Amino acid sequence: MRMRSFAIVAFLAAGLSLAASAEAQYGARRPTSERATGETYHVEVIGAFWNPSPDIVISSEQFDIIGTDVDFVQTLGISDTKFKQLKVVLRPATKHKFRFEYTPITYDADKVITASFVFNGQLYQVGIPVTTNLKWKAYRFGYEWDILYKSRGFLGLLVDLKYTDIEATLSSSAVGAAQFTHAQAPIPAIGVVGRGYVVPNISITGEFSAFKLPERALTTDDYSGRFYDFDLYGTVNFNDHVGAQLGYRSWDVFYKVKKDTGTLHLTGPYFGGVVRF
């Protein structure tokens, strides 16, 4: 957390410094009050392909039988998969944005397991084939207020509601009926976002949002969780309406629902296109 916070602060300082330098360099040709290319819009739509590396561990209890912490990468064989992302930004005023994001994530794998484990009350023994299907629907609803807005950059605050819907299913002819666990949770988060333009049509943007609910904050110890979301990307705006993005994103999610737990970490690069009007 400390390293991420330091990286965010350093990025924002560097971005605003670059923005000021670019503004001075190009001021002779463009008025300083004129917004950078790509900043005059009311609706922004981004479609991207994300190729993260997964690190996923899930435990599922059933019939008062505590589940094993199952590593879905090492034990069950899921691997890197490319996913689609949709982002929509509604901007009724210069400093105010309403944001929506949807990322459907699906992993499938088949593997003969080399370590025994218990999942959803069922024992899976060494040497049996197991088919895994993991579905994760990640939604994000947010509001952004840019407290500092200049023609070559901005610094803003984020308030998010991240809705997580995870379902993991294991099936094997050696154990009979398929076993699954399902967890759903709305997760609020707050964060910061900053953007600086290195030249009038190329920007660097970074954002970080987080939420952590420790068990001691609740009246029972049945529920707890956390969500960290770090996103750093560059955008090339060909004009005010069309652009391209290249970025790096990291998600860190933990949930506990009664005796079921999940730790999910996805991190990797993405690329996409931007349309504005």
N, C-alpha and C positions, 0 to 999 in steps of 0.2 A: 504493500500500500504506500509506504514512504517513497519507494523508488518511482512508482507511478505518479504520485503527487508531484514529486520533484520534476519528472519528465514533462508533466503538463505545464507547470509554471515556467520551466525553461523554454518550452515550445511557444507558449503564448508571448513571452517576452521577445523571443527571436522573431516571431511572426509579425508582431506590431512594429519591431525595429525595421524589418525588411519592408513592411508596408510604407513606413515613413520615408525610407530611402528611395523606394520606387516612386513614391508620390513626388519627391523632390526632383528625381531624374526626369520624369515625364511631365512635370508641371508646365514646361514651356509649350508643350503641344496640346495638353488637355487641361481644362480648368480643374483646380483642386476640389471643387464642389461636385464635380461629375462623378457618379458612381463607377466602379470598375465594371468591366464586361461581365455580364451574367448576374448582376445584382439588381437589375430592374425587372422584377417579375412578381406575380401574385400567386402562381401555382408552379410548383417544381415536382417533376416525376423522375425518379431514378430507378433504373433496372440494373441489377448487378449479379455477377457470378462470384460466389465465395468458395474458396477451397481450403477449409481449415483442417488442421490435424486434431483428432479427437483424443481426449483423455477422460474416460467415463467409467465411473464405479457406482453400482446400484445394489442396494440390499432390500429384499422384500420378505416380510413376515406373513405367516398364515397359520391358523390353528395354534397360536401361541408358540410356534416354532420360529425362532429368530433366524433370519436369513444371513447368508454369507455375503461379505462385501465382494461382489463379482466384478472383476475387471473386464469390461466389454471389449477392450482392445486385445490384451494379452491372452485372456482365457477364452473369449468367444470369437475373436478374429475379425471384428469390424475394422475398416481401414479408411483412409482419406477418401472423401467423396465431395464432389462439387455440388453446391446448392444455389438456388436462385433466391434473390432478395428483391423486394419491392418497397420503395420509400416514396411517400407523398408529403409535400410540405405546402400548407396553405398560409399565405402571407397577407393578411388584410391591411397591415401597416408596416412601415419600414422596420421597426424594432420588435414586432410581434409575429410569431410563427406557431402554427399548430401542425404537429408532426404525427405521421402514421407510418408504421413499418411492419412488414410481415415476412417471416422467414420460415418456410416449411422444410424440415430436416428429416431425412429418412436414411437409416442404415440397415443393410441386410448382410448376413454372413452365414456360412455353413462351415462347421469345424468339428473334428473329433477332439473332444476335450482331453487335456492331459492333467487336470487337477479336479478333484471332487469338490462339489459345493452344494449348498441348499438355497433354493430360490422359490419363494411363494409356498413354502412348506414341503417342497418336493426335493428329494435327493437326486442329484445328477452325478453319476459315478464316472471314474476315469475310463476312457476308451469308447464312450458312446458318442454318436454324432448328434450335434445340436444345431438347429436352425434358429437364428436370431433375427428379430425385426424390432427396430427401435424407431419410434416416430416422435418427433418433437416439433410442435407448432409454437413458434415464438412470435408474439404480437407486442407492439410498442405503441403507446399513445402518449403524446407529450406536448408540452408547451415550452417555447423558448422566448425569453425576453432579453434582448440585446441591450445591456445597460450602458455599453460604450459602443458607438457606431461612427466610423469614419469612412471616407470614400475608398480607403485601401485596407480596410480590416474592421473587425468587431470583436467584442468580448461579451458573452452572454451567460445567463443562468438557465438551467434545464430543470423541469419538473416532469417526471415520467411515471407512467403506469405500465409495467411490463407484465404481460400475461403469459404464463408458461403452462403448456399442456404436453405432458410426457407420458408415453405408453410404451412399455417394453414387454415383448412376448418371446418366450422360449418354447420351442417344440422339439420333440424327439420321439420316434417310434418306440424307443426303448423304455420310456417312462409313461406312455399313454397320452392323456389329454394335455394340451398346451397350457402353459402357466404364464400369467401376465400380471403386471403391476401398472397402475395408472395414477398419476399425480397431476393435479391442477392447482394453480395458485396465482392470484394477482399480486404483483410485487411492486410497491411504490419505490421511486428512486429520485435523487436529486443530483445535479452535476453542473459542470461548466463546459462551455464551448468557446472556441476562439478561431479566428480566421485572419490570415494576412496575405496580401497579394505581392508576390515577388516581382511581377510585372503586371501591367493592367489586365491581362487576360489569363494569368496563371496564379492560382491560389493554393495555400496549404491550410488545411483545417484539422483541428484536433478537438476531441471531446471525451469526457470521462463522466460517467454517472455510476452511482453505487447506492446500495441499501443493505443493511445488516440487522437482523432481528435475533438477538441472543435469547436463549431459553429463559434466562432469569428475568427477561422483560415481560414474560407472560404469567398468567395465573396458573398455568399448568406447563409441564415440560413436553407436551405432545407435539408442539409445532415450533420450528425455527427455520431460518433461512438467510441466504445472502445472494446478492447479484452484483457483480462488477462488470462494467462494459467500457472498454477502451477502444477508440477509433481514431486513426490518423490517416489522412488521405490528401492527395493532390488532385486538383481539377484543372484541366485545360479547356477554356471556353472559346470555341471557334467563333461564336458571336453571342448575342444576348439570349439566344433561344436554344442552342445546342452545345453540348460539351461532353468530355470524357473524363472518367475518374480512375485512379489507381490508388489502392489503399491497403492498410493492414488493420485487422480487427481482432480483439480478444474478448471472449466471454468467460466468466467464472461464476458458476451457479452451484449453490448447495441448498438442499431442502431436507427437512425432516417432517414427516407426517406420521404421527404416532410412532410405530416401530419401523417404518420404511424410511430409507435415506437414499439420497442420490448426490453425487458430486460430478459435475459436468464441466469440462474445460475445453473450449474450442478456440483455436488461434491460427491465423493464417492470412494470406493475401486475398484481395478481391479486385475485380475490375468491372466497369460498367459504363453506361451512357446516361446523359442528363438531358431532359427536355424541359423548357420553361416557357411560360406564356402568362 
